Amino acid sequence: MIAPIVPPLELSWPIDHIAIATPDLEVGSLPYVVMGFLPLCPDEEVLEQGVRVRVFRSGESLIELLAPINETSPIAKFLQTKGPGLHHMALRVPSLEPEIVRLRDLGASFLSENPRAGRAGTRVIFLHPKWGAGTLLELIEHPTLELLYGAGQ
């Protein structure tokens, strides 16, 4: 049986960030600082993912440097096998749950069943790199103002 053709949606998900794995944030930051970028905010630890993150802004997108905070961090494992460099690309979605359902229905595989906490109050989920044609893709949902400040603010 021939699978039905699913017409492509005209999505406009902006690139939220690209993430670069580095064993040391200071060393990893050097090329960006030399080019004139400055860290956007203080470094942040994302304990659930075992990383310390430093962020630079480039136009409408961010560059996130990821350094492991322990030897069991996925970034530590990535660095051991692949060395420093591009880790993933993140696409900003308005709401994770409908996209997870839609993509699973289309055969996408994810690295976890449910979204996890990300940097700066975001929620994230990663698509398996085999599904992403060799690229680790992250879907990221930013908190709404209502979630940050409560209704009526």
C-alpha positions as CSV (number, residue, x, y, z in Angstrom):
1,M,0.0,0.0,0.0
2,I,1.3,3.4,-0.9
3,A,1.5,5.9,2.0
4,P,-0.7,9.0,1.6
5,I,1.1,12.1,0.6
6,V,1.0,14.7,3.3
7,P,1.0,18.2,1.9
8,P,3.7,20.3,3.5
9,L,2.7,23.0,5.9
10,E,4.0,26.5,5.4
11,L,5.6,26.8,8.8
12,S,7.6,29.8,9.8
13,W,9.4,28.6,12.9
14,P,12.3,30.9,13.5
15,I,15.7,29.6,14.4
16,D,15.8,30.2,18.1
17,H,19.5,29.3,18.6
18,I,22.3,27.1,17.5
19,A,24.2,25.3,20.2
20,I,27.9,24.8,20.3
21,A,29.5,22.2,22.6
22,T,32.7,23.2,24.3
23,P,34.6,21.8,27.3
24,D,35.3,25.3,28.6
25,L,33.0,28.4,28.2
26,E,36.0,30.8,28.3
27,V,37.9,29.1,25.5
28,G,34.7,28.5,23.5
29,S,33.7,32.1,23.8
30,L,36.9,33.5,22.5
31,P,36.1,33.5,18.7
32,Y,32.7,35.2,19.4
33,V,34.2,37.8,21.7
34,V,37.0,38.6,19.2
35,M,34.3,39.1,16.5
36,G,32.6,41.6,18.8
37,F,29.8,39.6,20.5
38,L,29.2,40.1,24.2
39,P,27.4,37.6,26.4
40,L,23.7,38.5,26.5
41,C,23.2,37.6,30.2
42,P,25.0,35.8,33.0
43,D,25.8,32.2,32.4
44,E,23.0,29.8,33.5
45,E,23.2,26.2,34.7
46,V,20.5,23.9,33.4
47,L,20.8,21.1,36.0
48,E,18.3,18.8,34.3
49,Q,20.5,18.7,31.2
50,G,23.9,18.9,33.0
51,V,25.1,22.0,31.2
52,R,26.3,25.6,31.9
53,V,25.1,27.9,29.1
54,R,26.6,31.1,27.8
55,V,24.4,33.1,25.3
56,F,25.3,35.5,22.5
57,R,22.8,37.3,20.3
58,S,23.2,37.3,16.6
59,G,20.4,39.2,14.9
60,E,17.1,37.5,15.8
61,S,18.8,34.3,16.9
62,L,21.1,33.2,19.7
63,I,24.3,31.3,19.9
64,E,24.4,29.1,22.9
65,L,27.7,27.7,24.2
66,L,27.2,24.5,26.2
67,A,29.8,23.2,28.7
68,P,29.2,20.1,30.7
69,I,28.9,20.5,34.5
70,N,29.6,16.8,35.2
71,E,30.9,13.7,33.4
72,T,27.5,12.2,32.9
73,S,26.1,15.2,31.0
74,P,25.0,14.5,27.4
75,I,27.4,17.3,26.4
76,A,30.3,15.6,28.1
77,K,29.5,12.4,26.1
78,F,29.2,14.4,22.9
79,L,32.6,16.1,23.5
80,Q,34.2,12.7,24.2
81,T,33.0,11.2,20.9
82,K,32.9,14.2,18.5
83,G,34.9,17.0,20.1
84,P,33.9,20.7,20.3
85,G,31.6,22.0,17.7
86,L,28.0,22.3,16.5
87,H,25.7,20.3,18.8
88,H,22.1,21.2,17.6
89,M,19.8,23.7,16.0
90,A,16.7,24.8,17.9
91,L,13.5,25.9,16.3
92,R,11.0,28.1,18.2
93,V,7.5,26.8,18.2
94,P,4.4,28.5,19.6
95,S,3.3,25.4,21.6
96,L,5.2,22.1,22.0
97,E,2.4,19.6,22.6
98,P,0.5,20.0,19.3
99,E,3.8,19.9,17.4
100,I,4.9,16.8,19.2
101,V,1.6,15.0,18.4
102,R,1.7,16.2,14.8
103,L,5.3,15.1,14.2
104,R,4.8,11.8,16.0
105,D,1.9,11.1,13.7
106,L,4.2,11.8,10.8
107,G,6.7,9.2,12.1
108,A,9.1,11.5,14.0
109,S,11.1,10.0,16.9
110,F,12.1,12.0,19.9
111,L,14.9,11.5,22.4
112,S,12.4,11.7,25.3
113,E,8.7,11.1,25.8
114,N,8.0,14.6,27.3
115,P,9.4,18.1,27.1
116,R,12.1,19.1,29.7
117,A,13.1,22.4,31.3
118,G,15.4,24.5,29.2
119,R,17.3,27.8,29.7
120,A,15.5,30.9,30.8
121,G,12.2,29.2,31.6
122,T,11.8,27.5,28.3
123,R,10.5,24.0,27.6
124,V,12.4,21.8,25.1
125,I,12.3,18.5,23.4
126,F,14.8,16.9,21.0
127,L,14.1,15.0,17.8
128,H,16.3,12.0,17.2
129,P,19.2,12.9,14.9
130,K,18.5,9.9,12.7
131,W,15.1,11.3,12.0
132,G,16.7,14.8,11.5
133,A,18.9,13.4,8.7
134,G,21.9,13.5,10.9
135,T,21.2,16.7,12.7
136,L,20.0,17.0,16.3
137,L,17.0,19.3,16.2
138,E,15.4,20.9,19.2
139,L,11.9,22.3,19.5
140,I,11.7,25.1,22.0
141,E,8.7,26.9,23.6
142,H,9.3,30.2,25.3
143,P,7.1,31.0,28.3
144,T,4.3,33.5,27.7
145,L,4.1,36.7,29.7
146,E,1.0,35.2,31.4
147,L,3.1,32.3,32.6
148,L,5.9,34.5,33.7
149,Y,3.9,37.2,35.5
150,G,0.4,35.7,36.0
151,A,-2.9,36.4,34.4
152,G,-4.0,40.1,34.2
153,Q,-0.5,41.5,34.2
